[in-house]
Amino acid sequence: MVAPLTETAKTAVKFARVEPAASSTVEIVIGDVVVRVASDIESDHLAKILRAVRKA
């Protein structure tokens, strides 16, 4: 489960829409920020990127 840093982990994050596409990149929307990463990114690296975006 992923929870915003300002809230407790008891609150689940809900996703509104998933649009599958044939692409080598993945777009992840966090608030007003779009993070574009390669589809084969390591999960640890992606987690670090998402944490940095959430803190910004």
C-alpha positions, 0 to 999 in steps of 0.5 A, spaced: 500 500 500 502 507 498 500 512 502 501 520 502 507 522 507 502 527 510 497 521 512 497 515 516 498 508 512 491 506 514 488 511 508 489 507 501 490 510 495 485 510 489 487 510 482 482 513 477 484 510 471 489 505 467 490 506 460 494 500 457 499 502 451 504 499 447 510 503 449 517 503 452 515 508 457 510 509 463 507 515 466 505 515 473 501 521 475 502 524 482 498 530 484 500 535 479 506 531 477 507 526 471 513 522 472 515 518 466 520 512 466 522 506 462 518 500 463 524 496 465 526 500 471 528 497 477 523 497 483 528 500 488 530 505 483 522 507 482 521 507 489 526 512 490 524 517 485 517 516 487 519 518 494 523 524 492 517 527 488 512 526 494 517 530 498 517 535 493 
